[in-house]
Amino acid sequence: MTKVEIALPGQADADAVALPVAQPLGGDGATIVEEKLGGRLAKLLESGELRGERGDTVLLHLNGELEAPRLVAAGVGKREEVDADALRTAGATTAQALARVGGTLVWLLDESLPVALPAQAAALVEGTILGAYSPGRWKAKDEARAPERIVVGHGSDPEIQAAVERAAIVAERANRARDLSNMPPNELTPHTLGEKAQELAREHEHLKCEVLATKVLDELGMGALTAVGRGSRNEPRLIVLRYDPPGARDDIQLGLVGKSITFDAGGISIKPSGGMQDMKGDMAGGAGTLHGIGALAALGAPVRAIAALAAAENLPGGDAFRPGDILRAANGKTIEVINTDAEGRLVLADALWYVRREGATHVLDLATLTGAMELALGDLYAGAFANDEQWRDLIVEAGRRSGDLVWPLPLHPRYRRYIDSAFADMKNGSTLRQGSPALAAEFLHEFAGDGPWCHVDMAGPAFLERSRGDYLRVPGGTGYGVRLIAELGRLVA
C-alpha cells in the first residue's frame, strides 16, 4: 500500500513535486514556486504549453530550484469551478506523468481554491493512487511504477491527516477491486473468488467469511442461482461476508449484494463473439461489494453489514439451463426463463432473499445488469432504482461525495407487466425492446423483501473500454462501488 504522510515540502526528500494549476494562475503555492522558478510557469502559460485546463499536465525537469528534481504542473481548470473531481484528475495525470519515476511525490496545496484543504488533500491522494493503477499485471514486464510514498506538503494537521489516510485506504481498496475485475476467467472462478473473500476476511478482526457451495444452495432452495451455474464445471457459490464491529448501532444492518458472474458467455442464448473477452468484468458488482465491505472494515466504520456475492459462470453446456425452463427461487416464486443471458437478475434474486433472511435492514445491490443503462448514462453514472426515496437519496448523496456517481431512475409498478408470464410467477425478461433497466429492477423488487432497498445498475462505469478522460485513465475494471459503500457507511453510522 502506498505510504501517505504530511510534511513541509522541504522535509520530504522528494523525487517530484506536484502543483495544482488553476486558471488564472495564483495561490500561495504557485506564487512561491513561480518565484523560485523565475516566472517559468507564467511563460509556459503564455506560450500555450501549459494551459491549466482540467487534465492538462506538464512535467518540468529542474536544476536545484526546488527540493526535488522534477515538478509536475497539473491543470485543474477555471479556479471558481475547481472541485474534488478536478483534483482527482490532477492526481491521476500526475501519476501517469511520473509512471517511470515512482519514488516520493509531494503535493502542494492551494488555499485559494474553492475546496477545503482536507478535501483537497484527500482528492489529490485518491486521484494519484487511482491514476497510478496499471491493468498490465499479467505482462512479463510491466514497467509502470506507482509512487511509493505520497506526501501532502503541509504542517501537522489532524484533520488533513485523517482525510488523506481515509482516501488512501479507500483508493487502494478500489484498486484491489479493479484487480478482481481484470483477472482472466481462467484464474477467477466462483471458487477462487470465494478464496479471495476468505483472504480478505483474515485481514480484519471483525470481518468473517463463509462460502456456500452447491449442496447448501440446494438446501436453501436457491434454484435461480444454481441454474445459472449449471452449464459450467466451475460450480456456483454464494460468498457471504459479515462485518460486526464493536459500537455499531443496533437498528441498522447494511445488506450489500453483488452480481458476481465471473464469466458471462450468455449461456444457451450465447452472446456475439465480438467483445466477449470483456465479460470477465461481469463480476464487477461483486468486486465492488467485496472490497466495499473490506473498506468498511479497514476504516473501522461503526456500522454492521452483511455482503452476499452471487457467483457463477454462465456458459452453454450439456447441463445448462434453457429458454423455457421454469426455476424456483429461494423465496418460493417461480421464474420462466426466456433469455439465459438475463442471468444477473436470477443470481441476485436468491442473494437478495438471503441478506434479508440474515437480518439486513437496508439493502443495496450492485450489478452490471443491462446494456441499455450504459446506452442511457454512458460510462460516468450508474442508475438507481429504489423502493424508498430516503434510502435512494442517501445512496445518490454517497455517490456525489465519493465520485461513484449515481443517478435516480423510476421504479414503478406498471413496469411489472413487462415480466408477466402465462406459465410462472414472472419471466426473466421481455421480448419488447423497451425499458429494460426498469423492468430488470422491477424483477429484483420481487425478491428485495421488506424494508429499504436500492438497485444500482453500474453497467456503464464498472468496466471501461478506453480512458474516461478523468482520473480513470486505463481500460478495464474501475472499482466502482468501493468508494460508494465506504461513503454510505459513513452516512448511516
Buried (B, 14 or more C-beta within 10 A) or exposed (E): EBEBBBBEBEEBEBBBBBBBBBBEBBBEBBBBBBEBBEEBBBEBBEEEEBBBBBBBBBBBEBEEBBBBBBBBBBBBBEBEEBBBBBBBBBBBBBBBBBBEBBBBBBBBBBEBBEBEBBBBBBBBBBBBBBBBBBBBEEEEEEEBBBBEBBBBBBEEBEEBBEBBBBBBBBBBBBBBBBBBBBBEBEEBBBBBBBBBBBEBBEEBEBBBBBBBBBEEBEEBBBBBBBBBBBBBEBBBBBBBBBBBBEEBEEEBBBBBBBBBBBBBBBBBBBBEEEEBEBBBBBBBBBBBBBBBBBBBBBBEBBBBBBBBBBBBBBBBBEEBBBBEBBBBBBBEBBBBBBBBBBBBBBBBBBBBBBBBEEEBBBBBBBBBBBEBBBEBBEBEBBBBBBBBEEBBBBBBBBBEBBBBBBBBBEBEEEBBEBBEBEEBBBBBBBEEEEBBBBBBBBBBBBBBBEBBBBBBBBBBBBBBEEBBEBBBBBBBBBBBBBBBBBBBBBEBB
